[in-house]
Amino acid sequence: MTYTRRLSGAGPNGGSAYLRADPRRNGVVSRLFDAAESDKVDGARTALAVALAVVEADKLDLDEAKMMLALICEHLEEVVIVADSRRERIAALTGEDADEDEDDASADD
């Protein structure tokens, strides 16, 4: 039983790196991916806290607002990749179809 994990920014030239892994085993590279994912989530939390403080201060000019929005979008994209990877890992462990949950969620919209 294997699945593919994606980690953005860890590949050549800042692209994505991919790891084929067995979710029942926690090898060295899997632990490195786990740590990198944790760092990405922590970075997103920090960016969100800064953005909330800046919005609350209500003193942004247009260029600063654009820069802040770009930063938040970058972090959001990384967190979505982490969430997708974790969903696929859980599905591989439980034998469920990872895409099935996504289909169910979009049907509710």
Secondary structure, DSSP 4 states (H G I P E B T S, - for coil): --EEEEETT-SGGG--EEEEE-TT---HHHHHHHHHHHHHHHHHHHHHHHHHHHHHHT---HHHHHHHHHHHHHHHHHHHHHHHHHHHHHHHHHT--HHHHHHHHHHT-
